[in-house]
Amino acid sequence: MGYSARRGFTNGKISGAARQAELQQKIAAMQEKMTEAQDAVEAQEFTASVGGGVVEAKVNGKKEVLSVIIKPEAVDPEDVEMLQDLVVSAVNEALRQANDAMENSMNGVTGGLDLSSFGL
């Protein structure tokens, strides 16, 4: 057992305050890595095409629709509902890709831990 004017008598173990400070540093580093990972995914673009490529949607990692491309052969005045369904499917698939990329990126940083209860 040693003595320190700052810490008093110690048995060589780290004090509770030192553990808390270390944990706070680790959390801050993880938050920084999560922000970097999120920024990287948000900068990406995700494209999905449906209907044999007649409808294509592009979104970014912020889940904003950037473009929708509809080839002329997809336009059938007799079947507008099919075209609408194709557009919805393409957008939803592109958004799913963006969401999956964000989840994979966050899992890489957190090691799969669910940090939602901490507001992260």
MODELLER restraints for C-alpha pairs under 7 A, 6 or more apart:
rsr = mdl.restraints
at = mdl.atoms
rsr.add(forms.Gaussian(group=physical.xy_distance, feature=features.Distance(at['CA:1:A'], at['CA:9:A']), mean=6.64, stdev=0.5))
rsr.add(forms.Gaussian(group=physical.xy_distance, feature=features.Distance(at['CA:1:A'], at['CA:10:A']), mean=5.58, stdev=0.5))
rsr.add(forms.Gaussian(group=physical.xy_distance, feature=features.Distance(at['CA:1:A'], at['CA:11:A']), mean=4.49, stdev=0.5))
rsr.add(forms.Gaussian(group=physical.xy_distance, feature=features.Distance(at['CA:1:A'], at['CA:12:A']), mean=6.81, stdev=0.5))
rsr.add(forms.Gaussian(group=physical.xy_distance, feature=features.Distance(at['CA:2:A'], at['CA:9:A']), mean=5.62, stdev=0.5))
rsr.add(forms.Gaussian(group=physical.xy_distance, feature=features.Distance(at['CA:2:A'], at['CA:10:A']), mean=5.38, stdev=0.5))
rsr.add(forms.Gaussian(group=physical.xy_distance, feature=features.Distance(at['CA:2:A'], at['CA:11:A']), mean=6.37, stdev=0.5))
rsr.add(forms.Gaussian(group=physical.xy_distance, feature=features.Distance(at['CA:3:A'], at['CA:9:A']), mean=4.39, stdev=0.5))
rsr.add(forms.Gaussian(group=physical.xy_distance, feature=features.Distance(at['CA:3:A'], at['CA:10:A']), mean=6.18, stdev=0.5))
rsr.add(forms.Gaussian(group=physical.xy_distance, feature=features.Distance(at['CA:33:A'], at['CA:109:A']), mean=6.57, stdev=0.5))
rsr.add(forms.Gaussian(group=physical.xy_distance, feature=features.Distance(at['CA:34:A'], at['CA:106:A']), mean=6.26, stdev=0.5))
rsr.add(forms.Gaussian(group=physical.xy_distance, feature=features.Distance(at['CA:34:A'], at['CA:109:A']), mean=6.20, stdev=0.5))
rsr.add(forms.Gaussian(group=physical.xy_distance, feature=features.Distance(at['CA:37:A'], at['CA:105:A']), mean=5.97, stdev=0.5))
rsr.add(forms.Gaussian(group=physical.xy_distance, feature=features.Distance(at['CA:37:A'], at['CA:106:A']), mean=6.81, stdev=0.5))
rsr.add(forms.Gaussian(group=physical.xy_distance, feature=features.Distance(at['CA:38:A'], at['CA:102:A']), mean=6.64, stdev=0.5))
rsr.add(forms.Gaussian(group=physical.xy_distance, feature=features.Distance(at['CA:41:A'], at['CA:61:A']), mean=5.23, stdev=0.5))
rsr.add(forms.Gaussian(group=physical.xy_distance, feature=features.Distance(at['CA:41:A'], at['CA:101:A']), mean=6.71, stdev=0.5))
rsr.add(forms.Gaussian(group=physical.xy_distance, feature=features.Distance(at['CA:41:A'], at['CA:102:A']), mean=6.02, stdev=0.5))
rsr.add(forms.Gaussian(group=physical.xy_distance, feature=features.Distance(at['CA:42:A'], at['CA:60:A']), mean=6.17, stdev=0.5))
rsr.add(forms.Gaussian(group=physical.xy_distance, feature=features.Distance(at['CA:42:A'], at['CA:61:A']), mean=3.60, stdev=0.5))
rsr.add(forms.Gaussian(group=physical.xy_distance, feature=features.Distance(at['CA:42:A'], at['CA:62:A']), mean=4.94, stdev=0.5))
rsr.add(forms.Gaussian(group=physical.xy_distance, feature=features.Distance(at['CA:43:A'], at['CA:60:A']), mean=6.69, stdev=0.5))
rsr.add(forms.Gaussian(group=physical.xy_distance, feature=features.Distance(at['CA:43:A'], at['CA:61:A']), mean=6.05, stdev=0.5))
rsr.add(forms.Gaussian(group=physical.xy_distance, feature=features.Distance(at['CA:44:A'], at['CA:60:A']), mean=5.66, stdev=0.5))
rsr.add(forms.Gaussian(group=physical.xy_distance, feature=features.Distance(at['CA:44:A'], at['CA:61:A']), mean=5.56, stdev=0.5))
rsr.add(forms.Gaussian(group=physical.xy_distance, feature=features.Distance(at['CA:45:A'], at['CA:58:A']), mean=6.70, stdev=0.5))
rsr.add(forms.Gaussian(group=physical.xy_distance, feature=features.Distance(at['CA:45:A'], at['CA:59:A']), mean=5.66, stdev=0.5))
rsr.add(forms.Gaussian(group=physical.xy_distance, feature=features.Distance(at['CA:45:A'], at['CA:60:A']), mean=4.29, stdev=0.5))
rsr.add(forms.Gaussian(group=physical.xy_distance, feature=features.Distance(at['CA:45:A'], at['CA:61:A']), mean=6.30, stdev=0.5))
rsr.add(forms.Gaussian(group=physical.xy_distance, feature=features.Distance(at['CA:46:A'], at['CA:58:A']), mean=5.55, stdev=0.5))
rsr.add(forms.Gaussian(group=physical.xy_distance, feature=features.Distance(at['CA:46:A'], at['CA:59:A']), mean=5.30, stdev=0.5))
rsr.add(forms.Gaussian(group=physical.xy_distance, feature=features.Distance(at['CA:46:A'], at['CA:60:A']), mean=5.93, stdev=0.5))
rsr.add(forms.Gaussian(group=physical.xy_distance, feature=features.Distance(at['CA:46:A'], at['CA:94:A']), mean=5.56, stdev=0.5))
rsr.add(forms.Gaussian(group=physical.xy_distance, feature=features.Distance(at['CA:46:A'], at['CA:97:A']), mean=6.48, stdev=0.5))
rsr.add(forms.Gaussian(group=physical.xy_distance, feature=features.Distance(at['CA:46:A'], at['CA:98:A']), mean=6.21, stdev=0.5))
rsr.add(forms.Gaussian(group=physical.xy_distance, feature=features.Distance(at['CA:47:A'], at['CA:56:A']), mean=6.93, stdev=0.5))
rsr.add(forms.Gaussian(group=physical.xy_distance, feature=features.Distance(at['CA:47:A'], at['CA:57:A']), mean=5.63, stdev=0.5))
rsr.add(forms.Gaussian(group=physical.xy_distance, feature=features.Distance(at['CA:47:A'], at['CA:58:A']), mean=4.35, stdev=0.5))
rsr.add(forms.Gaussian(group=physical.xy_distance, feature=features.Distance(at['CA:47:A'], at['CA:59:A']), mean=6.52, stdev=0.5))
rsr.add(forms.Gaussian(group=physical.xy_distance, feature=features.Distance(at['CA:47:A'], at['CA:94:A']), mean=5.38, stdev=0.5))
rsr.add(forms.Gaussian(group=physical.xy_distance, feature=features.Distance(at['CA:48:A'], at['CA:56:A']), mean=5.62, stdev=0.5))
rsr.add(forms.Gaussian(group=physical.xy_distance, feature=features.Distance(at['CA:48:A'], at['CA:57:A']), mean=5.48, stdev=0.5))
rsr.add(forms.Gaussian(group=physical.xy_distance, feature=features.Distance(at['CA:48:A'], at['CA:58:A']), mean=6.60, stdev=0.5))
rsr.add(forms.Gaussian(group=physical.xy_distance, feature=features.Distance(at['CA:48:A'], at['CA:90:A']), mean=5.47, stdev=0.5))
rsr.add(forms.Gaussian(group=physical.xy_distance, feature=features.Distance(at['CA:48:A'], at['CA:93:A']), mean=5.98, stdev=0.5))
rsr.add(forms.Gaussian(group=physical.xy_distance, feature=features.Distance(at['CA:48:A'], at['CA:94:A']), mean=4.99, stdev=0.5))
rsr.add(forms.Gaussian(group=physical.xy_distance, feature=features.Distance(at['CA:49:A'], at['CA:55:A']), mean=5.52, stdev=0.5))
rsr.add(forms.Gaussian(group=physical.xy_distance, feature=features.Distance(at['CA:49:A'], at['CA:56:A']), mean=4.11, stdev=0.5))
rsr.add(forms.Gaussian(group=physical.xy_distance, feature=features.Distance(at['CA:49:A'], at['CA:57:A']), mean=6.37, stdev=0.5))
rsr.add(forms.Gaussian(group=physical.xy_distance, feature=features.Distance(at['CA:49:A'], at['CA:90:A']), mean=5.55, stdev=0.5))
rsr.add(forms.Gaussian(group=physical.xy_distance, feature=features.Distance(at['CA:50:A'], at['CA:56:A']), mean=6.51, stdev=0.5))
rsr.add(forms.Gaussian(group=physical.xy_distance, feature=features.Distance(at['CA:50:A'], at['CA:86:A']), mean=6.37, stdev=0.5))
rsr.add(forms.Gaussian(group=physical.xy_distance, feature=features.Distance(at['CA:50:A'], at['CA:90:A']), mean=5.73, stdev=0.5))
rsr.add(forms.Gaussian(group=physical.xy_distance, feature=features.Distance(at['CA:51:A'], at['CA:86:A']), mean=6.65, stdev=0.5))
rsr.add(forms.Gaussian(group=physical.xy_distance, feature=features.Distance(at['CA:54:A'], at['CA:70:A']), mean=5.86, stdev=0.5))
rsr.add(forms.Gaussian(group=physical.xy_distance, feature=features.Distance(at['CA:54:A'], at['CA:71:A']), mean=5.06, stdev=0.5))
rsr.add(forms.Gaussian(group=physical.xy_distance, feature=features.Distance(at['CA:54:A'], at['CA:74:A']), mean=5.72, stdev=0.5))
rsr.add(forms.Gaussian(group=physical.xy_distance, feature=features.Distance(at['CA:55:A'], at['CA:69:A']), mean=5.66, stdev=0.5))
rsr.add(forms.Gaussian(group=physical.xy_distance, feature=features.Distance(at['CA:55:A'], at['CA:70:A']), mean=4.66, stdev=0.5))
rsr.add(forms.Gaussian(group=physical.xy_distance, feature=features.Distance(at['CA:55:A'], at['CA:71:A']), mean=6.43, stdev=0.5))
rsr.add(forms.Gaussian(group=physical.xy_distance, feature=features.Distance(at['CA:55:A'], at['CA:86:A']), mean=6.43, stdev=0.5))
rsr.add(forms.Gaussian(group=physical.xy_distance, feature=features.Distance(at['CA:55:A'], at['CA:87:A']), mean=6.30, stdev=0.5))
rsr.add(forms.Gaussian(group=physical.xy_distance, feature=features.Distance(at['CA:55:A'], at['CA:90:A']), mean=6.78, stdev=0.5))
rsr.add(forms.Gaussian(group=physical.xy_distance, feature=features.Distance(at['CA:56:A'], at['CA:68:A']), mean=5.66, stdev=0.5))
rsr.add(forms.Gaussian(group=physical.xy_distance, feature=features.Distance(at['CA:56:A'], at['CA:69:A']), mean=5.03, stdev=0.5))
rsr.add(forms.Gaussian(group=physical.xy_distance, feature=features.Distance(at['CA:56:A'], at['CA:70:A']), mean=6.59, stdev=0.5))
rsr.add(forms.Gaussian(group=physical.xy_distance, feature=features.Distance(at['CA:56:A'], at['CA:90:A']), mean=5.95, stdev=0.5))
rsr.add(forms.Gaussian(group=physical.xy_distance, feature=features.Distance(at['CA:57:A'], at['CA:67:A']), mean=5.76, stdev=0.5))
rsr.add(forms.Gaussian(group=physical.xy_distance, feature=features.Distance(at['CA:57:A'], at['CA:68:A']), mean=4.46, stdev=0.5))
rsr.add(forms.Gaussian(group=physical.xy_distance, feature=features.Distance(at['CA:57:A'], at['CA:69:A']), mean=6.38, stdev=0.5))
rsr.add(forms.Gaussian(group=physical.xy_distance, feature=features.Distance(at['CA:57:A'], at['CA:90:A']), mean=5.37, stdev=0.5))
rsr.add(forms.Gaussian(group=physical.xy_distance, feature=features.Distance(at['CA:57:A'], at['CA:91:A']), mean=5.28, stdev=0.5))
rsr.add(forms.Gaussian(group=physical.xy_distance, feature=features.Distance(at['CA:57:A'], at['CA:94:A']), mean=6.53, stdev=0.5))
rsr.add(forms.Gaussian(group=physical.xy_distance, feature=features.Distance(at['CA:58:A'], at['CA:65:A']), mean=6.07, stdev=0.5))
rsr.add(forms.Gaussian(group=physical.xy_distance, feature=features.Distance(at['CA:58:A'], at['CA:66:A']), mean=5.38, stdev=0.5))
rsr.add(forms.Gaussian(group=physical.xy_distance, feature=features.Distance(at['CA:58:A'], at['CA:67:A']), mean=5.19, stdev=0.5))
rsr.add(forms.Gaussian(group=physical.xy_distance, feature=features.Distance(at['CA:58:A'], at['CA:68:A']), mean=6.43, stdev=0.5))
rsr.add(forms.Gaussian(group=physical.xy_distance, feature=features.Distance(at['CA:58:A'], at['CA:94:A']), mean=6.37, stdev=0.5))
rsr.add(forms.Gaussian(group=physical.xy_distance, feature=features.Distance(at['CA:59:A'], at['CA:65:A']), mean=4.35, stdev=0.5))
rsr.add(forms.Gaussian(group=physical.xy_distance, feature=features.Distance(at['CA:59:A'], at['CA:66:A']), mean=5.04, stdev=0.5))
rsr.add(forms.Gaussian(group=physical.xy_distance, feature=features.Distance(at['CA:59:A'], at['CA:94:A']), mean=6.12, stdev=0.5))
rsr.add(forms.Gaussian(group=physical.xy_distance, feature=features.Distance(at['CA:59:A'], at['CA:95:A']), mean=6.54, stdev=0.5))
rsr.add(forms.Gaussian(group=physical.xy_distance, feature=features.Distance(at['CA:60:A'], at['CA:66:A']), mean=6.85, stdev=0.5))
rsr.add(forms.Gaussian(group=physical.xy_distance, feature=features.Distance(at['CA:60:A'], at['CA:98:A']), mean=6.91, stdev=0.5))
rsr.add(forms.Gaussian(group=physical.xy_distance, feature=features.Distance(at['CA:61:A'], at['CA:98:A']), mean=5.23, stdev=0.5))
rsr.add(forms.Gaussian(group=physical.xy_distance, feature=features.Distance(at['CA:63:A'], at['CA:95:A']), mean=6.01, stdev=0.5))
rsr.add(forms.Gaussian(group=physical.xy_distance, feature=features.Distance(at['CA:63:A'], at['CA:98:A']), mean=6.75, stdev=0.5))
rsr.add(forms.Gaussian(group=physical.xy_distance, feature=features.Distance(at['CA:74:A'], at['CA:83:A']), mean=6.52, stdev=0.5))
rsr.add(forms.Gaussian(group=physical.xy_distance, feature=features.Distance(at['CA:75:A'], at['CA:83:A']), mean=6.68, stdev=0.5))
